Amino acid sequence: MIHFKRNIATAILSLAILQMALAQGKFLTNDGYIRFFSHTPIEDITAENNKVSGVIDAATGEVAIIVRMTEFRFEKKLMQEHFNENYVESEKFPKSTFNGTITDNQVVDYSTPGTYRVQVEGEMNIHGVTQKIQSGGTIQVTAEGIVTRAVFMLNPEDYDIRIPGVVRRNIAEEMEVTVDMTFFPI
């Protein structure tokens, strides 16, 4: 019985410490997920990256994300080669970044589990070109950390990514980007 009470006390103390960290701290991930999807009548193209790094500062709502371009995986190896060599030029531009802010961060109670709708805005840099973007999304506060999700559209040509005419009809002008990232207290 004493052992059981000690385990409960330890669990309650751990939960209290985690809630304090959630309410005041910074969160980190190195295995976030980003997917982009292109649909045309000719072909669907999907690429996924499970090695996205990011940090969120709960106090200020600041967000920073780094995406290593060579970590995107395609169904067809040739698509992956063309993506890295011809389109995003991964050797010259190895990563993309997002630096921004959760503009309505005050609606999120980082000490209380729940799901909160938020707006994020900032600057996205892809292929050496920086553009301002904004998107809606959700932050889910859990006992382990926070889970973020956003879906938005992105036009590769806004980032000087040139699609050759011979394959232009195979690649959508706008791509759907899905971001799912789980952050843990630092």
N, C-alpha and C positions, 0 to 999 in steps of 0.2 A: 504494500500500500504506500509506503514512504517513497519507494522508487517511482510509482505512478504519479504521486503528487509532485515530485521533483521534475518529472518530464513535463507535466502540465505547466508548472511554474516556469520552466525553461522555455517552453513554446510561447507562453504569454509574453515573457520578457523579450524573446526574439521578435515577436510580432510588433511589440511596442517600439523596439529599436528600428525595425524596418519601416514602420509608419513615420517615425521621426525623420529617417533618411529620405523617404518618399516626399515628405512635406517640404523639405528644405534643400534637397540635394541636386546633384547632377546624375544623369543617367547615361550609360554607354552601351553600345553594341558593336560587335565586329562580324556579326553574321545576319545582318538585315537582308531583306529580299526585295528586289526590284524586277519587274517583268515589263517588257514592252511587247505590244501586239499590233500587227499591221494586217488589215483585212482588205483585200481587193477581190473582184470576181475571179481573178486568175489564180490567186494564191494567198494563203494565210501564213504569216511569219510570226513566230514567237521566240523571244530570247529571255533567259532568266539568269539572274545573278544572285547567289546566296552568300556573298562575301562583302556586303556593304557595311561600311563603318559609319557611326554617327554618335553624336552627343546632344543631349537636351539639358538645358539649365532650367529647372523647375521654377526658380525664383524670378528669372527674367523672361522666360519663354524663348530664349535664343536656341536655335537649332543649327547644327552643322553636319553635313553628310558628305562622305567621299565615296565615289564609285570607281573601282578599277575596271576599265573598259574591257580588258582582256579576260575578265572573269565571266562575261556574258556567254551563255551556252545556248546553242541553236540545235534544232533537230538535225539539220544537215550541216556537215562539217564545212562544205564549200561556202555556205552562207556565212558561217563564222569567220572564215578566212577573208571573204569579201568585206564583211563588216569591219574587221580590224585593219586590213590593209588598204582598202579603197575608200571607205566611207568615213569612219571616225578617225582613221590614221592613228591607231593606238600607240605606235612607236613614238610619234611626234607629240600626241596628246594622250598620255597614259591614263589620266583620270578625269572625271567630271566631279563638280562640287555643287553643293547647295549651301548657301549661308542665308539664314532668315530668322524670322520671329513668328511665334504663335501670337497673332495680334490680339486675340481675346483670351490670353492665358489666365486671366482672373476667373474665368468660368470653371477652370479645372481645380478640383480639390484633390491634390496629390496624396492626401492622407486618408481618403475615403474611396474604397473600391466602387467603380462605376464607369459608365461610358459617357464621354463628353464630346459634343460636336464643336469643332474649332475651325478657325481660318488661319492659314499660314501664308506669309508672303516673304519674298526675298529675291536673291539673285542666283540663277542657275548658270553654271559655266560648263559648256560642252564644246569640244573641238576648238577650244581657244576663244570662244565667243560667249559673252555674258549677256543674259536677258533677264529682265524682271518677270517673275511669275507669282501667281497666287492661286491657292487651291483650298477647297474645303476638305475636311477629313475628320477622323475621330481619334481620340485618345482614350484608351481603356486602362484604368488604374486597377492593378491586381495586387495580390499579396506578394508576388515575386518582383514586380516592376511595372513598367508601362508598355502597352502595345499601341502602336500607331498605325493608321491606315489612311491612304489617300489614293484617289484615282483621278488622273487629269490627262488632257490631250497635249501632245507636243509635236511641233512641225520641225522635222530635221533641217529643212532649208533655212529656218530662223537661226540656225547655228552653223551656217555655211557648209552643211553636209550636202554635197552634190550627188544626186542620183543620176547615173548615166541614162540617156534616152532609151537605150535598148532594154532596160529593165524597169523603166519608169512606171509602166502599167502594172508591174508586179508588187510595187511598194506603195502603200497608202501615203497620201500627202500629210495626213495627221496620224500619229500613233497613240494608242492608249497606253498610258504608263500607270502601273499599279505599284504602290510602295507599301510593304508590310514589314514593320520592324518592331522587335521586342527589345526594350532597353532595360538594363539592370542598374541599380544604385551603384555608384562608384564608392 
